[in-house]
């Protein structure tokens, strides 16, 4: 009781709107995972490691229902996480997901075909990985966790400093080997495919699609290039100075983000002003703040570009004349 009261005193005030959002995402993620388990994982005896894989092995050797098996494995792991990690609300959310997921697996199994909906192991691995990644991503968005092996990885990472990614590979790899010893190496190899696809799908859910492009421009005409980009694309442009390590000359570096369809327009604008400019375009997932505008679709309008260039040259000439 004293330990529990200490944790409760440390809790910050509850944001009910955020809490409702989190638990909605946790519930949706658990529902997706429970159906995925019974449709793709259990019928094919393929899993990307984790407690789900352990439950398949436990069910095969003992006959314990898979959902109950996951619950029996997860509860001591969650207790260990509460003791070692001490993040009360995080572990409460994890317990919430665990109960819905594990109980739901056994309940929904009565109403779903035991043989699943596909007979092809490759399809089961691919779609089981996609749905598993979507469910996992929703749970993490809700600030929870699915697999108890993730708690073990986090504890080991805090004690040893080993990166979490390596620990996940080691622990899930060990479970996939155990699955291979139980159900055959073909299914273990499909489990590796499922693990890879699940990672891609969860990253997509967590980070979103790569819808923006991050642009760095090294140019000798930063004023013209920057002003033209702001006129033609309506984006904000940041400028700073850099020094070439080979030439020891100072060069201006421009930075901006554009929508994916605007890359061709940006390249055309930069080339029109400074054909020798060095341009690097990378991928980005999200932007926040700054100048926000709809993308300019299609090819650049030559007439509009020339008109903007003429205005820019005229204003530049006026400035030079006044300075002279």
C-alpha positions in Angstrom: 0.0 0.0 0.0 2.7 2.6 0.8 4.3 1.9 -2.6 1.0 2.2 -4.4 0.2 5.5 -2.6 3.6 6.9 -3.6 3.0 6.2 -7.3 -0.5 7.7 -7.1 0.9 10.9 -5.5 3.4 11.2 -8.4 0.7 11.1 -11.1 0.0 14.3 -12.9 -3.6 15.5 -13.3 -5.6 13.5 -15.8 -6.4 15.0 -19.2 -9.7 13.3 -19.9 -9.8 14.1 -23.6 -6.4 12.6 -24.2 -7.2 9.7 -22.0 -10.3 8.9 -24.0 -8.4 9.2 -27.2 -5.7 6.8 -25.9 -8.1 4.2 -24.7 -10.0 4.3 -28.0 -6.8 3.6 -29.9 -5.8 0.9 -27.4 -9.2 -0.8 -27.9 -9.1 -0.6 -31.7 -5.6 -1.9 -31.7 -6.5 -4.9 -29.4 -9.5 -5.7 -31.6 -7.5 -5.7 -34.8 -4.8 -7.9 -33.2 -7.3 -10.4 -31.7 -9.0 -11.0 -35.1 -5.6 -11.1 -36.8 -4.4 -13.8 -34.4 -7.4 -16.1 -35.0 -7.6 -15.5 -38.8 -3.9 -15.7 -39.8 -1.6 -16.6 -36.9 -3.2 -19.5 -35.1 -4.5 -21.4 -38.2 -1.1 -21.3 -39.8 1.0 -21.6 -36.6 3.0 -18.7 -37.8 4.0 -15.8 -35.5 6.6 -13.0 -35.5 7.9 -14.1 -32.1 6.6 -12.4 -29.0 4.1 -13.8 -26.4 1.8 -14.7 -29.3 4.4 -17.2 -30.6 4.9 -18.6 -27.1 1.2 -19.1 -26.7 1.1 -21.2 -29.9 3.9 -23.4 -28.6 2.2 -23.7 -25.2 -1.1 -24.6 -26.8 0.6 -27.3 -29.0 2.3 -29.0 -26.0 -0.3 -28.6 -23.3 -3.7 -27.8 -24.9 -4.0 -24.5 -22.9 -6.2 -22.1 -24.9 -4.0 -19.6 -26.7 -5.6 -16.5 -25.1 -5.3 -17.9 -21.6 -1.7 -18.9 -22.4 -0.8 -15.3 -23.4 -2.5 -13.9 -20.3 -0.6 -16.3 -18.1 2.7 -15.3 -19.7 1.9 -11.6 -19.7 0.7 -11.0 -16.2 4.1 -11.8 -14.5 5.9 -9.7 -17.1 3.6 -6.7 -16.5 4.2 -7.1 -12.8 7.9 -7.2 -13.4 7.6 -4.1 -15.5 5.7 -2.2 -12.8 8.4 -3.2 -10.3 11.4 -2.3 -12.5 10.0 0.5 -14.7 7.5 2.1 -12.3 5.5 3.8 -15.1 2.0 3.4 -13.5 -0.3 4.7 -16.3 1.7 3.1 -19.0 1.5 -0.3 -17.4 -2.2 0.2 -16.6 -2.7 0.8 -20.4 -0.6 -2.2 -21.2 -2.7 -4.4 -18.8 -5.9 -3.0 -20.4 -4.7 -4.0 -23.9 -3.5 -7.4 -22.6 -6.8 -8.3 -21.1 -8.9 -7.3 -24.1 -6.5 -9.0 -26.5 -6.0 -12.3 -24.7 -9.6 -12.7 -23.6 -10.8 -11.6 -27.0 -8.7 -14.2 -28.7 -10.4 -17.1 -26.9 -13.9 -15.5 -27.2 -13.7 -14.7 -31.0 -12.1 -18.1 -31.8 -15.5 -19.7 -31.2 -17.1 -17.7 -34.0 -14.3 -17.7 -36.6 -13.3 -20.6 -38.9 -10.5 -22.6 -37.2 -8.7 -23.1 -40.5 -8.6 -19.3 -41.1 -9.5 -17.6 -44.4 -6.4 -18.6 -46.5 -4.6 -21.8 -47.2 -1.4 -20.2 -48.4 1.2 -19.8 -45.8 2.8 -16.9 -47.6 -0.5 -15.0 -47.7 -1.0 -15.7 -44.0 2.5 -14.4 -43.2 2.1 -11.2 -45.3 -1.4 -10.3 -44.2 -0.8 -11.4 -40.7 2.2 -9.1 -40.6 0.2 -6.2 -42.1 -2.7 -6.5 -39.6 -0.3 -7.2 -36.7 1.6 -4.0 -37.5 -1.6 -1.9 -37.8 -2.8 -3.2 -34.4 0.6 -2.7 -32.8 0.9 0.8 -34.2 -2.6 1.8 -32.9 -1.6 0.5 -29.4 1.6 2.4 -29.4 -0.2 5.5 -30.6 -2.4 5.0 -27.5 0.7 5.0 -25.4 0.5 1.4 -24.5 2.4 -1.8 -25.3 1.3 -5.2 -26.6 3.9 -7.8 -26.0 5.3 -8.7 -22.6 8.7 -9.4 -24.3 8.8 -5.7 -25.0 8.9 -5.1 -21.2 11.8 -7.5 -20.9 13.6 -5.8 -23.7 13.1 -2.4 -22.0 14.4 -3.6 -18.6 17.5 -5.2 -20.2 18.1 -2.1 -22.3 18.1 0.1 -19.1 20.5 -2.2 -17.4 23.0 -3.0 -20.2 22.6 -0.1 -22.7 22.0 -2.6 -25.6 19.8 -0.9 -28.2 16.1 -2.0 -28.1 16.1 -3.0 -31.8 18.9 -5.6 -31.1 17.1 -6.9 -28.1 13.8 -7.3 -30.0 15.7 -9.2 -32.8 17.4 -11.5 -30.2 14.3 -12.3 -28.2 11.8 -12.6 -31.1 14.5 -14.6 -33.0 14.8 -17.0 -30.2 11.0 -17.5 -30.1 10.9 -18.0 -33.9 13.5 -20.7 -33.5 11.4 -22.4 -30.9 8.4 -22.2 -33.3 10.6 -23.8 -36.0 11.5 -26.7 -33.6 7.8 -27.1 -32.8 6.0 -26.6 -36.1 8.8 -27.0 -38.7 11.5 -24.7 -40.2 9.3 -23.7 -43.1 6.9 -21.9 -40.7 9.8 -20.4 -38.9 11.0 -18.8 -42.1 7.5 -17.5 -42.8 7.6 -16.1 -39.3 10.6 -14.0 -40.2 8.7 -12.7 -43.2 5.8 -11.8 -40.9 8.2 -10.1 -38.5 9.6 -8.0 -41.3 6.2 -7.0 -42.7 4.9 -6.2 -39.3 7.7 -3.9 -38.6 7.1 -2.0 -41.9 3.3 -1.8 -41.2 3.8 -0.5 -37.7 6.3 2.1 -38.8 3.8 3.3 -41.4 1.0 3.6 -38.8 3.3 5.3 -36.3 5.1 7.7 -38.7 2.6 8.1 -41.5 3.3 8.0 -45.2 6.3 10.0 -46.6 4.2 12.8 -48.0 6.7 15.7 -47.8 10.1 16.4 -49.2 12.9 18.0 -47.2 15.1 20.2 -49.5 18.6 21.6 -49.0 19.9 24.0 -51.6 23.5 25.3 -51.8 23.5 28.3 -54.1 25.3 31.5 -55.0 22.0 33.3 -55.5 20.1 32.7 -52.3 17.9 35.9 -52.5 16.6 35.1 -56.0 16.1 31.4 -55.3 14.5 31.9 -51.9 12.1 34.6 -53.2 11.1 32.7 -56.2 10.4 29.6 -54.1 8.2 31.7 -51.8 6.4 33.2 -54.8 5.9 30.1 -56.8 5.3 27.5 -54.1 4.2 29.6 -51.2 6.6 27.9 -48.7 8.8 29.3 -46.0 12.5 29.3 -46.7 15.3 29.3 -44.1 18.8 30.5 -44.9 22.1 30.0 -43.1 25.7 30.2 -44.1 28.1 27.3 -44.6 31.7 26.9 -45.6 32.9 24.4 -48.2 35.6 22.2 -46.7 37.4 21.8 -50.1 37.1 25.4 -51.4 37.0 27.2 -48.0 34.4 29.5 -49.5 31.3 30.6 -47.8 28.0 29.5 -49.4 24.4 30.1 -48.6 22.3 27.1 -47.7 18.5 27.2 -48.1 16.1 24.9 -46.4 12.5 24.3 -47.0 9.8 21.5 -47.2 7.5 20.9 -50.1 4.7 18.5 -51.0 5.8 15.5 -53.0 4.0 16.7 -56.2 5.9 20.0 -56.0 9.4 18.5 -56.4 9.4 18.9 -60.2 8.4 22.6 -59.9 11.0 23.2 -57.2 13.8 21.7 -59.4 12.7 23.7 -62.4 12.6 27.0 -60.4 16.1 26.4 -58.9 17.6 25.4 -62.2 16.1 28.4 -64.0 17.8 30.8 -61.5 21.0 28.9 -60.6 21.9 26.0 -62.8 25.0 25.2 -60.8 23.1 25.0 -57.4 23.6 21.9 -55.4 20.2 20.4 -54.4 19.5 17.6 -51.9 15.9 16.3 -51.6 15.1 13.8 -48.8 11.9 12.3 -47.4 9.9 13.5 -44.4 6.8 12.3 -42.7 5.3 15.2 -40.8 5.6 19.0 -40.6 4.2 21.3 -37.9 4.1 25.1 -37.9 5.6 27.4 -40.5 3.9 28.3 -43.8 1.2 25.7 -44.7 -0.5 25.6 -48.0 -2.0 23.1 -50.5 0.5 21.5 -52.9 0.9 23.0 -56.4 0.0 20.1 -58.6 1.2 19.5 -62.1 4.0 20.9 -64.1 5.3 24.5 -63.6 3.6 27.1 -65.6 6.3 28.6 -67.8 4.5 31.9 -68.3 3.9 32.3 -64.5 7.6 31.5 -63.8 8.8 34.0 -66.4 6.6 36.7 -65.1 7.7 36.1 -61.5 11.4 36.0 -62.7 10.9 39.3 -64.5 9.4 40.9 -61.4 12.3 39.6 -59.3 14.9 40.8 -61.8 13.2 44.2 -61.9 13.2 44.5 -58.1 16.8 43.4 -57.9 17.8 46.0 -60.5 15.9 48.7 -58.6 17.7 47.8 -55.4 21.1 47.8 -57.2 20.4 51.2 -58.8 19.4 52.8 -55.5 22.6 51.4 -53.9 24.8 52.7 -56.7 
